[in-house]
Amino acid sequence: MKYVQDSKLTDTLERELIRGELANEFEQPRPFTALRNAATQILGLIADLKSAARRYNVQYANG
């Protein structure tokens, strides 16, 4: 379930990025840029933590 939510957020971020590149309107204010950057950093942090847990074979309980 969490993977589906993460992939939906990633797809949304990619669509917004492509839409912005196609519009090529850099002068337009972008209120959600900070939010997108934060979401990207959080997803990267989660991926790094999962990678480290797999590397060190960490056992943890979901829930």
C-alpha positions, 0 to 999 in steps of 0.5 A: 500500500505504501509503495502505491502511494510513493509511486503516485507521488513520484508520478505526480512530481514527474508530471509537474516537472515535465509540464513546467519544462514544456511550458518553459515559463521560468518567470511564473511564480512556483509556490509548490517548488519547496514542497516538491523539493522537500518531498523528493528529499524525504523519499530519498531519505526513506530509500537510503534508510531502506537500503541501509537496513537491507545492507545490514540485514536489520530486522524490524516490525511493521506497524 
